[in-house]
Amino acid sequence: MEADDMRPARLKSRLRRFAQETEGYVTLEVAIMIPALFVLFAAAWVYFDVIRQQAINQKANYAIGDMISRETDPVNSTYMDNAYRLLGLLTRNVVTPDPATGLHSSDLRVSVAEYNANNQTYKLIWSAARGDYPELTNGDMDDYLSRLPVLMNKAQLVIVETWEDYHPIFRVGLDAFEIRTYSFTHPRYASQVLWEGQNNGWGNGDQDAPGNSLCNNNAENATDCTNEDGTNNVEPNKKNRSHGG
């Protein structure tokens, strides 16, 4: 019985001595700590890089949106090709498709939409895309309505969207995913940003006007809009005249 009673006391004494012991082997401690430190460092580096790359993509998005919003001449396919190359340069991404999969590691889509204050909807004016994502269609604008502001009637926005396939260099619980950025900008130096060959809406009613949209053209042959009473016509040379003049 006495031997059994001594065991708990002996165990407590040894545990107390172990807790107070300050000697050890550096090699053993390093072997235990280095893997844990490496995992923590790798996780911190990956999550920092994700935030950094997200910020880079968003800044590149803002740069492209600001660039396009300042255009006073119509943009075209060559302009979009160069904007896509600029995106790749700013984000350090390859803009050519992967030879193995045929997919792009980054994508760009620029769209211009016009707000209709009467029915509080947006109408797509034009859209251009580079990469794997398609151009927007007018039917897609309902999905963007909650993400766009309320504007004056006929006001336009430049919508820029980018995507990047991000692959973490270390496996620390974060799988590969897609970084997406989004922004909208009002045209700065003109009321609209035109696509090359598009009717600007300020013509003289010429039946051969490009764009096939004469709603704001004061055209006698406007057939693609509801404007029977002519209230939607806007004439720059008459809009400031008084009714009694």
N, C-alpha and C positions, 0 to 999 in steps of 0.2 A: 504494500500500500504506500509505503514511504517513497519507493522508487517512482510510482505513478504520480505522486504529488509533486515530485521534483521536476517532472517533464515540462509542465507549463511555465514554471519559473525559469528553467534553463532556456526554453524557447524565447521567452521575453527578454532574457539577458542577451542572447545572441542577436536578436533583432535590434535591440537598443545599441549594441556595439556596431552592428552593420550600418545603422543610420548615422552614427557619429564618425564612421571611418571616412577619411579624406584621401587616402591613398588609392591609386588606380593605375591602369595601363593606358597610355594615350592612344596607342594603336587600336586597342579594343574599343575605346570610346569613339574614335574617329570612324571606325568601321560601322558602328551603330548609327552615328549622327549624319554621316555624309549622304547616304541614300535619302534620308528624310529631308535634309536640306536641299538636295537636288530636286526632289519632287516639288517642294515649296517654291523653289526658284523657277522651275519650269512652268508651274501653274501661274505664278505672278507674271512671268514674261509673256505667256500666251494671252492672258486676259488684258494685259497692258497693250499688246499688239493689236488685239481686236478693237479696243477703244481707239487706238491711234489710227488704224486703217479705216474705221468708220468715220472719224473726223476728216481724214484725207479725202475720202470719197464725197463727203458732204460739201467740203470746201471746193472740190473740183466741180460738183454740181452747181454750186452758187456761181462759180466763175463762168461756166458755160451759159447758164441762164442770164447772167448779167451781160455777157457778150452779145447774146442774141437779142436781148431786150433793147440794146442800143442801135440795132441795125435800122437804117432807113431805106436801104435797097433790099429787094427781094432776095431771100436765101434760096439755095438750090441743092442738088445732090452732092456737088463738089464741096460746098460749104459744110454739109452734114458729115461727109467723109473726113474732112479736116477736124471738125469738132470731135469726132470719135477718136481720131488719132491724138488730139489734145487730151482727151479723157485718159487714154492709155498712158500718156506721158506724165500727167499729173499724179496718177494713182500707181504708176510703175506696173502696168498690166500690159499683156500682149493683146493686141486687137485683131490678130489673125486667128482663125479657127484651129483647134487642136487637131493635128493630123490623125490621131487615133480615134477620136470621138466625133470630130466635125463640129464640136460646140465651141462657143467663145467663152473666155474666162470673164469678160466684162461686156456689158450691154448699155446702150444709150437710146433713149426715146425722147424726142422733143415734139410737143404738140401745142397748138394755139387754139384756144377756145374763146367763144364770145358769149357774154351773159345777156339773157333776155329778161328784163325786169318785169315784163307783163306776166309771164308764167313762171318766173323764178327758176329758169333752167339754163343750162349751158349747151351751146351748140359747137360742135367741133368744126374748126375752120380748115386746119390741115394737121397732119401728123407724119413724122418721119422717124424711122428706127434703124439702128445699126446693132448687129449682134443677133441673138436668138429670139428676142421678144418681138412680137408683131407690132405694127402701127395700130394706134387707137382707131376705133370707128365711132360714129355718132351714137350708136347704141351703148357704148361704154361710158358715156358721160354721166349717166345716172349714178354709177358707182363712185364718181368723183364729186358729186354735188355736196356731200357733207364735208368734204375736205377743201373746198374752195370758198372764198369769201363772197359776200353779196356786193355787187358793183353797180355802177350806173348802167343804164340801158345801152347796149351795144358796146360796152367796154370789153377789152380783150385781155387775156392772160397768156403768158408763155409758161408752159408746164414742162419741167425737165425731170426725167427719171433715169436713174442709173442702177445697175446691178453688178455685183462682183462675187464670184465663187471664192469663198475663203476656206482654206485648208490649214488648220493649226499644225505647226511643225512638231509639237509634242502632243501625245495622247494623255490628257489630264482631265478627262471627263467632258470635254467639249468636242463634239463632232463637227465635221465640215458643214458649213451653212452658207447662206446667201446674204450678203450685205446689200441692203437697198436704201437708196436716198431719193428724196423727193423735194421739189421746191416749185413755187410759182412766182412769177415776176410780171409786173405791169410794164408794157412797152414804155420806154423812157422818152425818146425823141420824136416819136410818131405815135399815132393812135392805134396802129396795127403793125404787125410784122407779117409781111406777105411771103408766100411761096412763089417762086418764079413762074410766071404765066398765069397767076391768079388775078382775077378782077379785084380791084381795090374798092369797089363800091361807090366811087366818086365820078363815074364816067358820064357820058352825054347821051346815053340811051342807044349807043351803037349796037346793032344786033350781033355784030361779030366780036363783041367784047369778050376777052378770055375769062375763064372761070365758070361760065354758064350760070352765073348767079347775079341777077340784076335787081334784087330786092331793094337795094339802096341806091340804085342807079338812075332813078327818075326816068325809067325806060317805059315806053309805051308798050313794049312787048314782054314785060315781066310776067312770067307764067309759073315760076317755081316758088312763089311765096303768096301768103294771104295778105293782100294789100289793096283790096278793091277800092277803098275810099282814098288811097294815096297818103294816109297819115304817117306811114313809115318811111316815106321818101325824105331824104335829107339832101338839100342843095346848098353847097357851101357859099354860093354867090347870093343866096336869098335868105339864109337862116337868121341873119341879123336885121332884116328889114322889118319894120312894124307893119301891122295889117292895114293901117290907115295911110301908109306912105304911097 
